[in-house]
Amino acid sequence: MSTRWLPVAAAVAVAAWGANQFTALATVYRVRTDWSALSLAAMFSVYLVGLVPGLLLGRPAADRYGRRRVVRGALVLSAAASAVLAVADESAVFAARAATGFAAGLVFLAGAAWLRELSGPSVPPAVSARRAVCATGAGFSGGALVSGVLAEWLPGPMVLPALAHALGCLLVLWATRRLPDTGPAAAPGSAASTTPSTAPARGPGSGPAPSTGTGTGTAPSPCPGQGPGQGDGHRAAVRHPRFRYVVLPASPAVLGSATVAYVVLPPLVADRVPGHAPLFGGLVAALTLATGVLAQPFAERLDDRGSARATLTAMATVIAGLLVGALAAERDSVALVLVAAVVLGTGYGLTLGAGLHEVERLPRTPSGPSGPSAASLYQSTTSSGFLTPLLLAGTAGHASYPALLTGMAAVGVLCLAVTAAHSRRHLPEPDLVAHLPRRTREDSCVASATTPPRSRRPWAE
């Protein structure tokens, strides 16, 4: 059995590690610097400035230049960003966070595609997708935990965690140095273009055959009545009422729920864990993200083509988590923060999975092998949740955190009402859905994202 995919999984994991190491470092910055809470929240959110372009450019770049070149180049950028982060200067942290986001976006898409193609033709796409999902989840949760442990018990808490990640990137670069390239950019006659392992196997119900990624495969079949290249790859999906009234109202809750759990809540009870705040922050982040991964398969079970049942359940879970978080802030309770992390993590996983299932069914023109998928567009819309800590920090001078979190829950109720009103409306035609090309799940591993490990649907992503 081929194990060539393992170094690529490590690349995806180390990119996610870099993306989430700031969770524990932010606690150290609060204690050891005079940076304001608003500045720290902005440092966290500036990651979005790099992530969205990375997500949108990851697939086209991987198709044009090859998976290997894009992933390894992004790892170099991620290592350099962590080296800059170790300087622990305010402007350096801002630059490092943006560069880390861009590198992560590239690796999440190009790396998942590379992993799938190196897994071999005998491995179903769902299995290779689960591998990418597990690698991403392990990097996100493990990165926060490792950074918290290093900052808690070793010297140089503002420097050593960042340098440890840079070293991890260099080790993965060494591990991937001899892996063959895959994708349309692979040179004719190379291992990538001559080895059949780059063509993904298809499981039952996987839809029309996707491109093999070698430049010689069959392109996805277009929707009925649509030819390749007609219109934008996701303009039809974005303009569909189902996207505006069901998908879009829930999209900020995906990462908004996660960031509230592990960015906003831990500092509010830091006085209850004196001397252990970095470790506590890392543990809350790991708990939130691990719960999200475990919750995602339930989105598949709740999914219903005739309603928005999965999305409504997910939004209700997020609202409940925000109310628990408000109560935790009101009572200054460490235990309630942990409960809120579990509930919000569950909401994160459910909203992510439910939204991806909805996006998959929307009618759209194929974006072609070099265009970003509808899934990557959805990931970009969910990334707005990264602004939540900045929004709360900017308004904290006008209201208490319990009041702000309760207000967020009230806004969530309004969004839930909009989604509920359109739950059974604007459904894509069944015959159109049945003929939609299914993009393989190389887009399903985002940030942090992740998709249901059991799902046969595309993401990441």
Secondary structure as UniProt FT lines:
FT   HELIX           5..20
FT   HELIX           22..32
FT   HELIX           37..45
FT   HELIX           47..65
FT   HELIX           67..85
FT   TURN            86..87
FT   HELIX           90..106
FT   HELIX           107..111
FT   HELIX           112..119
FT   TURN            121..122
FT   HELIX           125..153
FT   TURN            157..159
FT   HELIX           160..175
FT   TURN            176..178
FT   TURN            184..185
FT   TURN            188..189
FT   HELIX           191..194
FT   HELIX           196..198
FT   TURN            204..205
FT   TURN            224..225
FT   TURN            228..229
FT   TURN            233..234
FT   HELIX           235..239
FT   HELIX           241..242
FT   HELIX           243..247
FT   HELIX           248..259
FT   HELIX           260..264
FT   HELIX           265..268
FT   HELIX           270..272
FT   TURN            274..275
FT   HELIX           277..302
FT   TURN            305..306
FT   HELIX           309..331
FT   HELIX           334..361
FT   TURN            369..370
FT   HELIX           374..382
FT   HELIX           383..387
FT   HELIX           388..395
FT   TURN            396..398
FT   HELIX           401..421
FT   TURN            422..424
FT   HELIX           430..434
FT   HELIX           441..443
FT   TURN            447..448
FT   TURN            453..454
//
